[in-house]
Structures are given as C-alpha cells and as structure tokens.
Amino acid sequence: MRSLTSLASLVVLFSMTAMCLAKDPVPADAKSSAQVSIEIRYLSISPKLLAEIGLKPNLIVPAALAKSERPKFAEPLATDDASPIQLISATTVVETKIPVAVQALNEAQLKRLIETAHGDRRTNIMSAPKVTLFDGQAGEVRDTSERPFVVDVDHNRHTVIQSIAEGTQLAVRPRLKNQAIALDLQFQFANVVDVQTVAKNSDQQIQVPTVKSTRIELSATVGDGESLVLWPDRLPAEPAAPAKKNMSGLLKKKAAEPEATTLVLLITARRVVEGTK
C-alpha cells in the first residue's frame, strides 16, 4: 500500500555534500536505533525516454498556492552612517502551482530505468550520493556551487558581496512503518537566470541577480528496497507564431534546436541490516 502527497511551488528569488542534521550516535529525534540507507540519483533525461520506458506516473497537483502571511516587521539594522532611510527588503516573487509526476518502482523497474538511461545519449546521470539515517532522523544532501555578486557599496565605498548557491538540495527523513518505509522529502533546485547591472554611484555599479528556484515537498510510503521517481511536470509554453509559413525554415530550425531534457530525482530506500552499510 503506497500513499503519496505533494506540495510544489516555483519561486523567483544552489561540491557534493551529504550530512545528517543531528550529530549524536543515536539522535534525540530518532524513533529507534534502526537505520535506513538512502541513495539519491539525479538524471537529466528526455521526457520521450520516460514514455519509452513505460513509466506511468501519478500526476499530483498541489491543493493551493501558499497563503499570504501576516505582515512581520524586522528591526532596522544598526548602521554607523546615521542614514535616515534604510531599505530592509525588496523582492519580486512569482509563484506557480506546478504538477509533479511521481511513481514508485520495484528493483526490477529501477534496474530497467538505469540500464536504459545509461544506453541513451540524451541522458546524463549527474550524481549518486548515499546517506544512512536512523529511523526518524533528518539528513541533507547538497550538490551546489557558490556564485558571488556585488550587491551593494557601503558608505566607505567598500563593495558588499553576496554569494548565491546554485544546484540541488534535498532534505530527507525516513520513518519505518512495519515492513514499509515512509519518506518525508524537501527538494529544491535553484539557478541564476539573469544578472542586471545598476549604477549605485557615478563611478560604481552593483549587480542584481535573478534566481529561479523550484521547491517540492513530498511524503511517500514505499517498500523496503523500492525507489521513488519524481519530476516537475513541464508547463506547456505557447509557441510564437512565425511571420511567414515557411515549412522548410521551420524544419531546419527544429532540427538545430537541442532536445529538451528534464531533471528527474530517483530515491532508493533500504533498511540497513546490522553489520552492513
């Protein structure tokens, strides 16, 4: 018996690292001393290949967009320039309720997917980290790189640098339920899509980066040794109408365009037998 729930949003606002969020041998948040091995794979794969393999995912649509929060006022930061005006925050957020495709795979189905992906030139398996967690313990796997930007110039004309993490970040918490494993997941993928340059002073400029971030929160129950495959379903983009109906030109343009791929997340959960990892 498998249960799936999902909440996903797209927000305009990430070296491989795997870590447990608790450092004790048996952390306080663990339900028991039993352990679960979590293997994470990221695949850049053609949607056509997913159909060729025969995946028939359950397409889940979030129930609602995030609710607006009540206003919260932050305390102004202490400054030494005695400025009467202080900008605390200014951001633009665009939120989209995106469908998420989810399917549980047994070991045979997972083997077929991996073997087919390895033999397809359109597919790239970007990473396959592992983390071992106690029952009920939270862990995190990151594959990110830092990009620095000059975001301000202070009153002493010193540049203010802010680093933005691009890449993937996955937090996972396994919970043992009889012979099954419940997985609580928080997945985020972020990348800088644009950088604007703005004049701060007559001879100094600052950068204004735009970061696109996809965030998925999901809870699923799978069998021991089973895997979960999920990916954000692509939102259809309306094609621009050509000025002239030149079929030859359209075919050449289509042939020159690289085939689209989507980021697929594969998570395999296994109980750790005592004496093995």
Secondary structure, DSSP 8 states (H G I E B T S, - for coil): ---EEEEEEEEE---EEEEES--SSS-TT-SSS-EEEEEEEEEEE-HHHHHHHT---EEE--SS---------------SS--S-----------B---EEEEEE-HHHHHHHHHHHHT-TT-EEEE--EEEEETT--EEEEEEEEEEEEEEE-TTS-EEEEEEEEEEEEEEEEEEETTEEEEEEEEEEEEEEEEEEEESSSS-EEEEEEEEEEEEEEEEEEETT-EEEEEE----------SS--HHHHHHHHHHS----EEEEEEEEEE--TT--
